[in-house]
């Protein structure tokens, strides 16, 4: 039987581990210029954006690589990917941030 102190310590350890796993996902860095990404890199990028992972398969089936991705705008994402405006904005915003790091 664990004492209360060791139970609290274990809970803190688990919370720290969970936080570290979340931090890893949030701090993933995408190498190279987006125009150089292959289809799999684009899918990984889409998956890294909150709430957008369900759309990664569509990017793959449409053969969207980095060069194609940067040509898409919010309207394209809404129309061709049947994506809500909010998610389209998130994708475009993240892409702009990456392009600004060149």
N, CA and C atoms as a LAMMPS dump frame, in Angstrom:
ITEM: TIMESTEP
0
ITEM: NUMBER OF ATOMS
306
ITEM: BOX BOUNDS ff ff ff
-5.0000000000000000e+02 5.0000000000000000e+02
-5.0000000000000000e+02 5.0000000000000000e+02
-5.0000000000000000e+02 5.0000000000000000e+02
ITEM: ATOMS id mol type element x y z
1 1 1 N 0.838 -1.179 0
2 1 2 C 0 0 0
3 1 3 C 0.891 1.253 0
4 2 1 N 0.644 2.17 -0.93
5 2 2 C 1.463 3.378 -1.026
6 2 3 C 1.002 4.414 -0.019
7 3 1 N 1.97 5.152 0.497
8 3 2 C 1.602 6.251 1.384
9 3 3 C 1.078 7.405 0.543
10 4 1 N 0.44 8.321 1.197
11 4 2 C -0.144 9.454 0.473
12 4 3 C 0.933 10.254 -0.255
13 5 1 N 2.078 10.454 0.379
14 5 2 C 3.167 11.218 -0.229
15 5 3 C 3.676 10.561 -1.497
16 6 1 N 3.848 9.229 -1.472
17 6 2 C 4.366 8.563 -2.669
18 6 3 C 3.325 8.544 -3.784
19 7 1 N 2.048 8.489 -3.431
20 7 2 C 0.985 8.554 -4.439
21 7 3 C 0.986 9.92 -5.114
22 8 1 N 1.141 10.968 -4.308
23 8 2 C 1.196 12.318 -4.869
24 8 3 C 2.424 12.493 -5.753
25 9 1 N 3.563 11.913 -5.309
26 9 2 C 4.781 12.007 -6.116
27 9 3 C 4.6 11.299 -7.451
28 10 1 N 3.98 10.13 -7.422
29 10 2 C 3.762 9.378 -8.663
30 10 3 C 2.822 10.143 -9.594
31 11 1 N 1.8 10.761 -9.038
32 11 2 C 0.879 11.559 -9.85
33 11 3 C 1.627 12.723 -10.499
34 12 1 N 2.525 13.34 -9.745
35 12 2 C 3.315 14.446 -10.292
36 12 3 C 4.233 13.952 -11.402
37 13 1 N 4.832 12.748 -11.208
38 13 2 C 5.696 12.172 -12.248
39 13 3 C 4.907 11.91 -13.527
40 14 1 N 3.722 11.329 -13.379
41 14 2 C 2.893 11.037 -14.549
42 14 3 C 2.479 12.316 -15.267
43 15 1 N 2.129 13.333 -14.503
44 15 2 C 1.742 14.607 -15.113
45 15 3 C 2.918 15.215 -15.867
46 16 1 N 4.114 15.099 -15.291
47 16 2 C 5.311 15.623 -15.954
48 16 3 C 5.584 14.86 -17.242
49 17 1 N 5.47 13.523 -17.189
50 17 2 C 5.676 12.711 -18.389
51 17 3 C 4.663 13.074 -19.464
52 18 1 N 3.415 13.223 -19.081
53 18 2 C 2.371 13.574 -20.048
54 18 3 C 2.648 14.949 -20.634
55 19 1 N 3.055 15.882 -19.8
56 19 2 C 3.385 17.223 -20.276
57 19 3 C 4.552 17.202 -21.246
58 20 1 N 5.538 16.357 -20.971
59 20 2 C 6.691 16.247 -21.863
60 20 3 C 6.273 15.69 -23.212
61 21 1 N 5.363 14.706 -23.205
62 21 2 C 4.896 14.139 -24.467
63 21 3 C 4.133 15.178 -25.273
64 22 1 N 3.322 15.975 -24.605
65 22 2 C 2.586 17.032 -25.294
66 22 3 C 3.566 18.062 -25.844
67 23 1 N 4.564 18.411 -25.049
68 23 2 C 5.545 19.401 -25.491
69 23 3 C 6.298 18.916 -26.721
70 24 1 N 6.612 17.628 -26.778
71 24 2 C 7.31 17.085 -27.941
72 24 3 C 6.476 17.296 -29.19
73 25 1 N 5.199 17.004 -29.111
74 25 2 C 4.349 17.171 -30.28
75 25 3 C 4.247 18.641 -30.677
76 26 1 N 4.137 19.523 -29.706
77 26 2 C 3.964 20.94 -29.999
78 26 3 C 5.227 21.576 -30.561
79 27 1 N 6.409 21.056 -30.179
80 27 2 C 7.646 21.696 -30.599
81 27 3 C 8.264 21.02 -31.813
82 28 1 N 7.55 20.126 -32.449
83 28 2 C 8.085 19.47 -33.635
84 28 3 C 8.484 20.531 -34.646
85 29 1 N 9.7 20.4 -35.14
86 29 2 C 10.134 21.376 -36.141
87 29 3 C 10.182 20.705 -37.502
88 30 1 N 9.723 21.401 -38.48
89 30 2 C 9.701 20.875 -39.833
90 30 3 C 10.927 21.41 -40.549
91 31 1 N 11.734 20.475 -41.06
92 31 2 C 12.992 20.882 -41.67
93 31 3 C 12.811 21.295 -43.124
94 32 1 N 13.685 22.153 -43.543
95 32 2 C 13.663 22.593 -44.923
96 32 3 C 12.526 23.548 -45.217
97 33 1 N 12.492 23.977 -46.451
98 33 2 C 11.421 24.868 -46.887
99 33 3 C 10.182 24.042 -47.199
100 34 1 N 9 24.568 -46.905
101 34 2 C 7.77 23.824 -47.223
102 34 3 C 7.702 23.388 -48.687
103 35 1 N 8.273 24.171 -49.592
104 35 2 C 8.229 23.799 -51.016
105 35 3 C 9 22.517 -51.3
106 36 1 N 9.898 22.134 -50.397
107 36 2 C 10.698 20.918 -50.579
108 36 3 C 10.069 19.68 -49.939
109 37 1 N 8.966 19.846 -49.224
110 37 2 C 8.352 18.715 -48.532
111 37 3 C 7.735 17.74 -49.521
112 38 1 N 7.823 16.456 -49.183
113 38 2 C 7.093 15.452 -49.956
114 38 3 C 5.691 15.304 -49.356
115 39 1 N 4.9 14.42 -49.921
116 39 2 C 3.513 14.24 -49.465
117 39 3 C 3.468 13.823 -47.996
118 40 1 N 4.363 12.927 -47.584
119 40 2 C 4.357 12.472 -46.192
120 40 3 C 4.683 13.605 -45.22
121 41 1 N 5.607 14.473 -45.592
122 41 2 C 5.942 15.613 -44.731
123 41 3 C 4.753 16.56 -44.604
124 42 1 N 4.024 16.755 -45.689
125 42 2 C 2.821 17.596 -45.642
126 42 3 C 1.795 16.97 -44.702
127 43 1 N 1.609 15.662 -44.802
128 43 2 C 0.65 14.98 -43.921
129 43 3 C 1.063 15.112 -42.46
130 44 1 N 2.356 15.014 -42.194
131 44 2 C 2.851 15.176 -40.828
132 44 3 C 2.588 16.605 -40.337
133 45 1 N 2.799 17.572 -41.192
134 45 2 C 2.529 18.973 -40.859
135 45 3 C 1.047 19.171 -40.535
136 46 1 N 0.173 18.655 -41.386
137 46 2 C -1.272 18.799 -41.174
138 46 3 C -1.674 18.135 -39.858
139 47 1 N -1.129 16.96 -39.595
140 47 2 C -1.441 16.226 -38.369
141 47 3 C -0.983 16.987 -37.128
142 48 1 N 0.076 17.77 -37.245
143 48 2 C 0.611 18.498 -36.087
144 48 3 C -0.253 19.689 -35.678
145 49 1 N -1.155 20.108 -36.535
146 49 2 C -2.007 21.263 -36.245
147 49 3 C -3.262 20.773 -35.519
148 50 1 N -3.573 21.353 -34.362
149 50 2 C -4.732 20.886 -33.59
150 50 3 C -6.009 20.789 -34.43
151 51 1 N -6.677 19.656 -34.299
152 51 2 C -7.967 19.363 -34.934
153 51 3 C -7.889 19.107 -36.44
154 52 1 N -6.703 19.129 -37.017
155 52 2 C -6.581 18.965 -38.473
156 52 3 C -6.179 17.559 -38.906
157 53 1 N -5.78 16.703 -37.974
158 53 2 C -5.299 15.371 -38.359
159 53 3 C -6.29 14.559 -39.19
160 54 1 N -7.612 14.694 -38.996
161 54 2 C -8.524 13.919 -39.847
162 54 3 C -8.406 14.253 -41.34
163 55 1 N -7.819 15.394 -41.66
164 55 2 C -7.708 15.809 -43.061
165 55 3 C -6.417 15.333 -43.727
166 56 1 N -5.489 14.788 -42.963
167 56 2 C -4.201 14.368 -43.515
168 56 3 C -4.37 13.326 -44.618
169 57 1 N -5.29 12.397 -44.448
170 57 2 C -5.501 11.354 -45.464
171 57 3 C -5.931 11.956 -46.799
172 58 1 N -6.714 13.007 -46.754
173 58 2 C -7.161 13.667 -47.987
174 58 3 C -5.981 14.337 -48.696
175 59 1 N -5.09 14.949 -47.92
176 59 2 C -3.898 15.55 -48.518
177 59 3 C -3.063 14.466 -49.204
178 60 1 N -2.985 13.305 -48.558
179 60 2 C -2.219 12.195 -49.135
180 60 3 C -2.893 11.678 -50.404
181 61 1 N -4.191 11.457 -50.361
182 61 2 C -4.889 10.906 -51.532
183 61 3 C -4.886 11.875 -52.71
184 62 1 N -4.771 13.164 -52.427
185 62 2 C -4.715 14.175 -53.489
186 62 3 C -3.277 14.484 -53.919
187 63 1 N -2.311 13.768 -53.315
188 63 2 C -0.886 13.926 -53.658
189 63 3 C -0.406 15.366 -53.466
190 64 1 N -0.794 15.961 -52.327
191 64 2 C -0.391 17.335 -52.034
192 64 3 C 0.996 17.321 -51.389
193 65 1 N 1.983 17.771 -52.138
194 65 2 C 3.321 17.929 -51.578
195 65 3 C 3.496 19.391 -51.165
196 66 1 N 4.688 19.745 -50.724
197 66 2 C 4.914 21.1 -50.245
198 66 3 C 4.689 22.17 -51.294
199 67 1 N 5.125 21.887 -52.523
200 67 2 C 4.946 22.869 -53.597
201 67 3 C 3.465 23.12 -53.86
202 68 1 N 2.661 22.067 -53.795
203 68 2 C 1.215 22.223 -53.991
204 68 3 C 0.575 22.895 -52.773
205 69 1 N 1.033 22.527 -51.588
206 69 2 C 0.458 23.075 -50.356
207 69 3 C 0.542 24.596 -50.314
208 70 1 N 1.687 25.145 -50.685
209 70 2 C 1.829 26.6 -50.578
210 70 3 C 0.967 27.35 -51.586
211 71 1 N 0.469 26.646 -52.586
212 71 2 C -0.418 27.279 -53.569
213 71 3 C -1.871 27.307 -53.108
214 72 1 N -2.199 26.5 -52.092
215 72 2 C -3.574 26.445 -51.593
216 72 3 C -3.863 27.645 -50.698
217 73 1 N -5.073 28.145 -50.77
218 73 2 C -5.488 29.211 -49.86
219 73 3 C -6.684 28.717 -49.043
220 74 1 N -7.2 29.582 -48.176
221 74 2 C -8.321 29.194 -47.311
222 74 3 C -9.527 28.732 -48.126
223 75 1 N -9.789 29.414 -49.213
224 75 2 C -10.933 29.053 -50.06
225 75 3 C -10.758 27.642 -50.632
226 76 1 N -9.55 27.33 -51.099
227 76 2 C -9.275 25.992 -51.628
228 76 3 C -9.477 24.926 -50.554
229 77 1 N -8.961 25.195 -49.367
230 77 2 C -9.076 24.225 -48.281
231 77 3 C -10.537 23.982 -47.917
232 78 1 N -11.324 25.048 -47.919
233 78 2 C -12.752 24.904 -47.619
234 78 3 C -13.468 24.124 -48.716
235 79 1 N -13.225 24.496 -49.965
236 79 2 C -13.957 23.899 -51.082
237 79 3 C -13.523 22.471 -51.395
238 80 1 N -12.235 22.26 -51.563
239 80 2 C -11.747 20.966 -52.026
240 80 3 C -11.546 19.946 -50.917
241 81 1 N -11.349 20.422 -49.704
242 81 2 C -11.123 19.513 -48.585
243 81 3 C -12.308 19.484 -47.634
244 82 1 N -13.359 20.245 -47.957
245 82 2 C -14.562 20.312 -47.131
246 82 3 C -14.2 20.619 -45.674
247 83 1 N -13.328 21.593 -45.509
248 83 2 C -12.77 21.937 -44.215
249 83 3 C -13.467 23.18 -43.661
250 84 1 N -13.758 23.201 -42.359
251 84 2 C -14.319 24.414 -41.764
252 84 3 C -13.326 25.579 -41.889
253 85 1 N -13.841 26.773 -41.979
254 85 2 C -12.996 27.954 -42.143
255 85 3 C -11.939 28.056 -41.043
256 86 1 N -12.324 27.784 -39.818
257 86 2 C -11.378 27.901 -38.703
258 86 3 C -10.145 27.035 -38.879
259 87 1 N -10.332 25.808 -39.351
260 87 2 C -9.189 24.921 -39.566
261 87 3 C -8.359 25.381 -40.758
262 88 1 N -9.021 25.872 -41.787
263 88 2 C -8.298 26.396 -42.95
264 88 3 C -7.417 27.576 -42.533
265 89 1 N -7.939 28.416 -41.661
266 89 2 C -7.168 29.559 -41.163
267 89 3 C -5.959 29.068 -40.371
268 90 1 N -6.147 28.048 -39.524
269 90 2 C -5.035 27.503 -38.742
270 90 3 C -3.921 26.997 -39.652
271 91 1 N -4.286 26.257 -40.68
272 91 2 C -3.285 25.704 -41.592
273 91 3 C -2.536 26.828 -42.302
274 92 1 N -3.255 27.782 -42.837
275 92 2 C -2.617 28.897 -43.55
276 92 3 C -1.725 29.708 -42.618
277 93 1 N -2.164 29.906 -41.393
278 93 2 C -1.386 30.661 -40.418
279 93 3 C -0.083 29.943 -40.077
280 94 1 N -0.163 28.643 -39.818
281 94 2 C 1.042 27.872 -39.498
282 94 3 C 2.008 27.849 -40.676
283 95 1 N 1.477 27.735 -41.861
284 95 2 C 2.317 27.715 -43.058
285 95 3 C 3.034 29.056 -43.241
286 96 1 N 2.323 30.151 -43.003
287 96 2 C 2.944 31.482 -43.101
288 96 3 C 4.083 31.622 -42.102
289 97 1 N 3.867 31.108 -40.877
290 97 2 C 4.917 31.176 -39.856
291 97 3 C 6.162 30.439 -40.324
292 98 1 N 5.971 29.26 -40.912
293 98 2 C 7.112 28.481 -41.396
294 98 3 C 7.804 29.169 -42.562
295 99 1 N 7.033 29.73 -43.457
296 99 2 C 7.622 30.415 -44.608
297 99 3 C 8.403 31.651 -44.164
298 100 1 N 7.977 32.261 -43.079
299 100 2 C 8.666 33.431 -42.551
300 100 3 C 10.007 33.11 -41.917
301 101 1 N 10.251 31.828 -41.607
302 101 2 C 11.505 31.41 -40.97
303 101 3 C 12.614 31.13 -41.976
304 102 1 N 12.351 31.299 -43.266
305 102 2 C 13.346 31.001 -44.309
306 102 3 C 14.636 31.734 -44.073
